[in-house]
Every structure is written in C-alpha cells, then in structure tokens.
C-alpha cells in the first residue's frame, strides 16, 4: 500500500495531468479518475468507494482533497460555468519532485485515465464509473447484465446508454490487455 | 396526556416535541448524552464550554424541523426538479418524512464515546465508529419507532442520522440524500449550524454567531445543471448569500479560535493517552451495554482514582490533565519551513523523539473534513449558478489546518534551544 505522502503525490500528479489535458478538474472528475486508478488498474490507494454521488464516491478522497488544500499542494479556483476546479499549487513541485520516480512508475496508468476520462461530462463519467463499480462489486461480466444493473441503481440512465458504458469498459480492457501499462 | 412538551433552550428559546417523541428523549440511550461533553476537555481552556450532546441533539432536531418546513414547502421547490420529489405534494408522505428527519436529527449523536470525538479512531476496534454505534442504537429503539403514528421505518431514521459513508450497503435516493444533507451537509447541515451557535455561546467566543434565521428562510433544494448533473442539492436563494458567507466564516473562526486551540489539542492527546492506558490491550467494541455505561463521568472518576494512585494505569496522564500540567508547543510550521520540506511537522517530531525520548514528545496534525463550499445559488432571474462563481468571500476563506509538536514542559527550555540550533538541518536533511 502506498504511504500518505505517496498517495498525495500521485493525486497531485493526476490533477496536473488533468489540467494539462484541459479538463474542468472538478471534484467529480477527480473522484472518478481516482476510482479507475484504484479499481481498474488496482493501484493500492486505499480509498473506500461507495455508490453515491454520480456513481462511485469516496468520502476519504474528499477529505484528502481538503488535506491537499490545507497543505497548500493544490488550490481551488472557480471555473465558469461549472463551479470549483482544482489545480496544483506552486508548492506541489516540492512533492512531485520528491516522488518523481513513483509518478514515473504510474505514468502509463495516469495517462490512460486522463486520456479516456478527463474531458468527459459528469453524466458520461457517472455511467462508465458505475459500470466498473457493478462489474467489480457484483462480479457481473456480461455487458447486458451490467447495463441492467446500472439502470436499477441509477434509474435516470437509459438501458442503451448503460450498455454503451459497459461496452466502453470492455474496450478499455482490450486496449490495456496487450499494452505495457 | 400532554401532547406537546416545551423545553427551554439558550439558543432556540423553546424546543417543542410530542409525547411520542418524548419517549426517545426519556430512553436511557438518549439520557446518556447528558453525560457526554460536547467539546471534550475544552472547558479547561474556555471554562463555560461544559455543555453536552443532550442539548445539542435537541437543537439539531429543532433546526432540522425548521429547515425541512422551508425547503419542502411546495412554493419553494424549483420548477425543474418538482417531478423528482413527489413526497412534497403528498401531505401524508411529507409528514412522515418530517417525523423521520426530526428523529434522525435527535438521534444523530447517540453513538459518541466519552468526550465526544477525541481519540475515537485509536480507542475503538477497527470497523467501529460513533456513527456505527449510532446506527446500532437506533436499531435498539425499534419498539419506539413502531409505536409512533405513523410507525417509522428504522432504516429511514438510520440513513438520515448516519449518512451514506457508514451505511455502504444501503442505497440512498435523491430525496434521502437531500434530507441527509439537511442534517450533516458540509455547507448548511443543521448539525453544524447548531454546534457553531451553541459552542460559541457557551465558550463565550462571539465569532461563531450568525443570522441563522435569515439563512434558514433562504435555503432551497435546487438543480445543478450548470455542473452537468441531474442530482439536485441543497442551496440558497441569492438573498441569503451573505448569511451563508457569515456561517462559513464563523466556522473558520471557531476552528481557529476554539476547536484547534493548541491547549485544547494537547488535552485531547493527554486524554487519549489516559484512555488507552485505562483500556489496556482492549479496545471499545460494538458491545452496546458496555458503551451505554461509558460516560464522561465514569472516565473522570477513574481518572481521579488514577491521580491518587501511582500504580493505576494512566497515572501520569491523569496528573497532566487534572493538575493542568500539559505538554507545551515546541514547534508549529511556518511558511518558510513549508517551502523547504513537504512535511516539516513530522520531520521535527521524529528528530525530537530521538533527542528527548518518545514519552516526552507528542505529534498533532488536523484539518477539518468535508468538501468545498460549492453549492447552487438561485439568482433573481431564476437561473442557478455555483456559489464559487458568485462569492469571492467563500473562495477566499482559508482552509484551516493545525500542526503541532508538543514537548513535556520539563524539557521545554532545553528543547527550544535544541530546535533553534538544529531546525534548518533537520528540515533540509529530511527532504533530500
């Protein structure tokens, strides 16, 4: 398991890459991308996720973002029209430099989640992250069954959209299966 | 039988409750809260802060009731989300949920261990927390819920009292999420509103006061389409933005002046050390009989015994607390230290431990939990926008954090000299 400072360094590195990719980098985006790092790539960040706001949500991660702000590693800024956006502070360099090797080690995973998810809308993120949640917690692998479960848990999601989300997840599997990530 | 009972309260003047609700109040589980201080040993710094969880819980019930009436008034529900909440236009359902939220608010703190939050994590068995205890006690009161008119579902009360974090197996609907937010929400939770007003009043620290009447009148359930989500949230009419700012500023001042006061913090640590010694190898489990007999009074009695008997566990810690001979601040990071080391407090703590011995040094680091002050605001033109796009004041409220290294007062002078001579080297060496 990563120690506290290593977790902080990886979260800051994720936020920096999201900002560089032009993402809104609101809390929901950070939550869902971190969920993928933890549950799709099995990086041991040790955040507990439950199905809550827009799909998988971690109160521990919410507190960690507060801690990163309190430590002056990230800052919050308004971003119209959405709301709060996070970005690394000047002091973040200190943390990222110290854990440069660790960040490099996970560069592939960080780039993958940023590439696939950082610029999705909250609604899109909710679907694909819930698909992963259903697959991992219910042990369901069939796309249609995953879709049905998503609709059961999130009635505002249509069956068609839920099926697309499950298929997208399968596409991620295929892309990562033979890569060096 | 008297149907309405009034209780005098220094914050809300009168708190009213029915005879059915009175049964909860009269239960031994709730009466126990008379013997749990709201602010642990803060009274050693602010002598007036001797109030308890009993009165706070009544206050939270009163405020939850008021907020519920305002935000579920059909005239106050935003057009775009009216269809999402059929409960609002059905008087039977609306009344049912009002009773649920009142009881959840009343019971939300039932599971606190002695001296409230202080040291909970280290004293309780893994998987236990005051929230899980609260849920278990609400289960125990099932008979009372069943006898109410109409009968209340225990799970509904648990959900609203404890929230989703501690009940991961239960699914929360949008309606239930909003009602939970009324009690425990980061921005406008009535738990927070009551403790700020009450703690401020008892501690004699005026910073915690704000116009909560105006705040409550302007609270609304609002859509958050600007944030690309279909999930509504608890927000505010633009007319209430300044009182919302004053609530959140009050929180900032109360944290800096009261909750994170350095002497209060070290007494929390001495208390934790005492309770650990007293428990020995044991930890507080989910045994409810044991829990319900464990109050501040019980701990103070064993602490007094430990003070008078060197052979009793926790003797030294009891002396520190009861004879008010606490450890002193050796170090707290400044901006210059933060520029050269990612965690200067830990670096100094580790070095001080080496120099003066583990038993003479204590570490403290704390920041409040919760998210940003990002909530929907209803503008005069009917549009809804994020609070962070509207209020510079909210965006500029600093994030509170305290970091301290404490030293046994017997070593304070030597330690100050040692730190002055070695600080720079410790901070630089640690961060290579």
Interface residues (C-beta under 8 A of the other chain):
Chain A: X5 X26 X27 X28 X48 X50 X51 X52 X53 X54 X59 X62 X63 X65 X66 X67 X69 X70 X71 X72 X76 X77 X78 X80 X81 X82 X83 X84 X91 X94 X95 X98 X121 X122 X123 X126 X153 X156
Chain B: X164 X165 X168 X171 X172 X177 X226 X227 X228 X229 X230 X231 X338 X339 X340 X341 X342 X343 X367 X368 X369 X370 X371 X372 X374 X385 X386 X387 X388 X389 X395 X399 X400 X401 X431
